[in-house]
Each structure stands twice: as C-alpha cells, then as structure tokens.
C-alpha cells in the first residue's frame, strides 16, 4: 500500500482536502461529471471513507459549490474605503479576472449547477443575490438615485456582464482591460441612464 493511502489527517483537514480536490476537478468538467470515486482516489482514501466526512454525494456537491461560490464572492468584493468610481472599477476588475481565470468552473456552477443539481440551487442563488446587492451598492455610491426597478436592472446587468466575460476573446493583447472598460460602460448606461442621463459622464471620471 502506498504512503499516500496511509496518510492520516484530522477530520477538518481531510474534509478541506476533499473539497479542494472537487474544486480542482471543476476546472475541466461539469458538476455532473464530478466523480466521488475519483475524488477519493486522488485523496488516497476509499470512497466509503469519503462518506465518513460527507453525509451523501449531495452533501459533498453542496460543500464544493459553497466553497467555489465563497471564492467567487471574495474575489469580487472591493475595498469599502475606495472612492465610488474606484470601487466600481475594482468590483468589475475582480469579476472579470476571476471568471477569465476560472471560466470552466464558473460555467459549471453559475450556468449548470442549479439546473443539473437542484440541491445546490439555493447556494448559487444566494451568490447571485450577493453580487446583485453589490451592483446596487455601486449604483448608489456613484450617486445614481434609487429606482423602482433597480434590483431588476442589477440582475439584467449581471447577466450581460456574465455573457460578455465568458465569450470575450481573452487571448487577444489588452483584452482584459478592454473588457473591463466595456462592462464599465454598460454598468453606467444600464443603471444610470433611465433615471439620470448625465450619469454617463461618471464612466469618464
């Protein structure tokens, strides 16, 4: 028996290791293709032992999705002390950088998880709500007045930004900066134009 298979870890560390392996595997496959057999094999333990740390495959999936969503929300949280325009740009830059670096995992979670695995719908939905609240926060920081349809506009912008990032030709020189500018422009137009056309000038600040 190999040394890897005999390595003992405290329960919290083993659980963290297994979730980490699941996150690594999402880099090149969908949540449907996340095999607990392979996770156990990579960890050097039996599949049965994996379920000593997780109540079920559903529980394991929820742990992996929750960890991925936590990473995503942390990567897109700007420094609250920044000035309004800098705050908005930090939020957009964090969103763009994360999705470009973890494109497959992002697609597996945000686009596929809720449909493929209803058990994680609440986790993905809560993540979307967190980002939508940040969009609303950014709108208010920029001095745009509240509007009855602000929440709807925020979700619409998130859908637009998501589509732009996952389909942008990121391999081209300067693509990331150009993408951030494109998304910033859409932020100001979509969230500011209906209530105050002059808000378009914020993007040039």
Residue pairs with C-beta under 8 A, 6 or more apart in sequence:
2 44
4 44
5 44
5 45
7 44
9 17
11 53
14 43
14 45
14 53
15 53
15 54
15 63
17 43
18 39
18 40
18 43
18 50
18 53
18 54
18 60
18 63
19 60
19 63
19 64
19 67
20 67
21 39
21 42
21 43
22 34
22 39
22 60
22 63
22 64
22 67
23 64
23 67
23 68
23 71
23 105
25 34
25 35
25 38
25 39
26 34
26 64
26 68
26 104
26 105
26 108
26 109
27 102
27 104
27 105
28 104
29 104
29 108
30 108
30 112
30 116
31 61
31 64
31 65
31 108
31 109
31 112
31 113
31 116
31 117
31 120
32 112
32 116
32 117
34 61
34 64
36 47
36 50
36 51
36 57
36 60
37 47
39 50
39 60
40 46
40 47
40 49
40 50
43 50
50 60
54 60
54 63
58 117
58 119
61 117
61 119
61 120
62 119
62 120
62 123
65 109
65 113
65 117
65 120
65 123
65 124
66 123
68 105
68 109
69 109
69 123
69 124
69 126
69 127
71 98
72 98
72 102
72 106
72 109
72 127
73 127
73 130
73 131
75 94
75 95
75 97
75 98
76 91
76 94
76 95
76 98
76 131
76 134
77 91
77 94
77 134
78 86
78 87
78 88
78 90
78 91
78 94
78 134
79 87
79 90
80 87
82 90
84 138
84 141
84 142
84 143
85 142
85 202
85 205
87 138
87 141
88 138
88 141
88 142
88 184
88 187
89 180
89 184
91 134
91 138
92 161
92 180
92 183
92 184
92 187
93 180
95 131
95 161
95 165
95 183
96 165
96 176
96 179
96 180
96 183
97 176
98 106
99 106
99 162
99 165
99 166
100 165
100 168
100 170
100 176
103 166
106 166
107 166
109 124
110 124
110 127
110 128
110 162
113 120
113 121
113 123
113 124
114 120
114 121
114 124
114 125
128 155
128 158
131 158
132 151
132 154
132 155
132 158
133 154
135 154
135 157
135 158
135 187
135 191
136 150
136 151
136 154
138 187
138 191
139 150
139 154
139 191
139 192
140 146
142 188
142 192
142 199
142 202
143 199
143 202
144 191
144 192
144 195
144 196
144 199
145 195
145 196
147 153
147 194
147 195
149 194
150 191
153 190
153 191
153 194
154 191
156 190
157 186
157 187
157 190
157 191
160 186
160 190
161 183
161 186
161 187
164 179
164 182
164 183
164 186
165 179
165 183
168 175
168 179
169 175
170 176
170 179
184 203
185 203
187 203
188 199
188 200
188 202
188 203
189 200
191 199
192 199
192 200
192 202
193 199
193 200
